[in-house]
Amino acid sequence: MDTVRIGSLEVSRFIIGSNPMSGFSHQSAEMDARMRHYYTTAQIKRLLRDAEALGINTVIARADHHIMRLLMEYWDEGGALQWIAQTCPELGTIERGVQNAINGGAKACYVHGGVMDYLLANGGLDEAARAVEMIRKAGMPCGVAGHDPEVFRWAESNLDVDFYMCCYYNPASRAHSPESTSGGTEWFSDKDRDLMIETISGLSKPAIHYKVMAAGRKTPEEGIGFAAEHLRPGDAVCVGIYDEGKPGMLAEDLAIFEKRLLSVR
C-alpha cells in the first residue's frame, strides 16, 4: 500500500478510523447504541488485525480510557498498527487528552475538531497553540482537526504543525459546545465538502481527509472514490468501518480507494 509522511511517521494512505468503535454514528442515538453493542473488545481487535492483513499500518482513535486499554491489549497480543491519537473534550482540558496520548503510546496526536471549532467561535485558539507545543515537546508529530475551514486558515498563520485532519462536512455548530450530541440534528452538505477541498488545496502541510462518506450517507464508491480523486500527493484518508452484517467491508472499501487512486495518477 502507498504511504505518506506525517512528520517522522510513515503512514498508510488509507487509515482506519474509530468513530464506529466508540459508538459515534452521527446518525441517531439508536445507531450509536447498536455500534457500541457490536464493537466489543474482541470485535475491535479483529478489525484491527484485518486492517493489518490488508497493509494498513495506522489507526486514528480517541485518547480515552476505553481506547487506551483496548490498544494495550492489542499490542500485547502482537498487534502492529500505530496510533494517531485524538484529544477528547469530555475528559477535561486539551492537555489532559494530550497526556493520555503520551501515556498510552500514541505515535502522533492532534486537537479534536470540535474543540478547534469551539475555540475558533469563542476566541480561544491560543489554547490550541499550547496543546500543539505540548505534543511537539513530547516528540510526536502534532496536528489539529476541524470542520470549519477557517480553523485551517488560522492554523496556517499561527501554528507549527505536521498535519491537518480535515472533515469534509461541517454538520453542526460547535459555538456552544465542542462535543456532538448523540441523536442531535446534523446536516451534510456537498457545498461544505467542496469548500473543504478548496481549503485543503492551499494548505502547506499534509491533510488527512475524514468523514468522507458523510457518516454513512454516501456509498463507498461515491465517498471514498471522491476522496481518492482529491488527495494531494502527501495526503491520506481516514475511514471508519462498521461491518456488522458485511464482514468484507474493509477490504471492499480499500479496493475502491486503491482503484480510484490509480485512475487519477
Beta strands, then each sheet from edge to edge (+ up, - down):
strand 1: 3-6
strand 2: 9-12
strand 3: 14-17
strand 4: 58-62
strand 5: 82-86
strand 6: 108-111
strand 7: 142-146
strand 8: 163-167
strand 9: 207-210
strand 10: 236-240
sheet 1: 1+ 2-
sheet 2: 3+ 10+ 9+ 8+ 7+ 6+ 5+ 4+
end
